[in-house]
Amino acid sequence: MERFYPFFLLIGSNLFMTYAWYGHLQDFKNRSLLIVVLISWGVAFFEYCLQVPANRIGFQFYSLGQLKVMQEIITMGVFALFSVLYMHEKLTLDFLYASICLAGAAFFMFRNVAI
């Protein structure tokens, strides 16, 4: 079961990260850049509180490359949901193509792993 902890921690981490990076574009567009940077730093603190343990625990089960690819796939999934549900953007075919490339990366990074 511990092998799946990094996955769940990375999802939580990415929720905070995505909001810190992009949420201000909608929520704080009328605030000064300095205020937005400080708010984003505050949100990013919680991202790191989940990211660091995810990598620490994950490195017991996965290689560094596998952790990175897992992170990127989760990032794309969280970003897609955030884009559609929070920012009201439409996903394009380019997003699908990029996701297919990430699926290929996952295949190559995890093809020799027995789960």
N, C-alpha and C positions, 0 to 999 in steps of 0.2 A: 504493500500500500504506500509506503514512503516514496516509492519511485514516482508516484503521481502527484505528490505535494508540489514539486516545482511547477508543474503544469497549472495548478490552481492558483499558486502564488503569482505566477506570471500573468495570469488573466487579471487578477486584482491590480497588480503593478501597472499593467497596460491601461486599465481604466483610468487610473490617476494620471499616468503619463500623457495619454491622449488628451485628457481634459486640460492638463497644464500646458500642452503645446498648442492646442487648437480651440479650446473652450472660450478663451478670451476674445477670439474673433467675433463671437456672438454676444457674450455676456458683458464684456468690458470694452467695447469698441469706442466708447466716449471717455475713457479714462486715459490718463497720461501713461506713456510707455514705462516710466519708472514704477508706477503703481502696479501695472500689469506684470512687470518682471517680478516684483516682490510677491504678488499673489501667486504667480506661477511657481516660484521657488517654494513657497509654502505648500502648494499642492504636490510638487515634485518630491518633497521630503517623504511623504507617505508612499510614493512610488518606490523610493529607495528602501524604505522599511520592508517592503515586500520583495523587491528585486534582489537585494543582497542575500537574504535567506534562501530564495529560490535557487540562485546560482550555487550557494554553499551546499545546500542539500542535493541539488541536481548533479553536482560534480562527482558525487559518490556513485552515481548510476550512469551518467552520460559523459561523453567527451565534450570538450570546450566547443568544438564545431557543432555538435548536436544541440547543445544548449542554445547556441546562437541562432541556428535555423529554427528551433522550436520557438524562440523569442520572436523572430521575424514573422513566422506564420501566425502566431497569436496576435502580434501587432496588426497585421493586415486584417484579421477577423474582427478585432475590437474596433479598428479604424473604420471598417466597412459599416458596422452597426452604428457607430458614433456619427458617421457621415450622413447616413440615411435617417436615423431616428432623432438625432439631436440637432444636426446642422441642416437637415432637410435637403441634402444633396442627392443627386441621382447617380447610381453606379453605372459606369460605362463598360463596354466590352474590353477596353484596355485594362480595367481592374480585373476582369476575369482572366485575361491573358497573363497578367502579372501573378495572379494567384496560381495559375497552372505552372508557371516557372517556379514558384515557391514549392508547389507539390513535387516537382522534379527534384528540387534541392533536398527536400525531406526524404525522398526515395533514396537518393545517393548517400545521404548522411546516415540513414537508419537501416539500410538494406542488409547489413550483416549483424543486426541486433536481434537476439531472441527475447521476446517480452514474456 
